[in-house]
């Protein structure tokens, strides 16, 4: 669990303060395909 949180925190750190759930959901589609956004 800690490893997963570390990964999420690292990704969220690069994104603006939008929230742990929002950021994680936004970073996934962005990395998979910028067109999705």
PyMOL commands that set and color helices and strands:
alter all, ss='L'
color gray80, all
select helices_A, chain A and resi 2-14+20-32+34-36
alter helices_A, ss='H'
color red, helices_A
deselect
rebuild
show_as cartoon
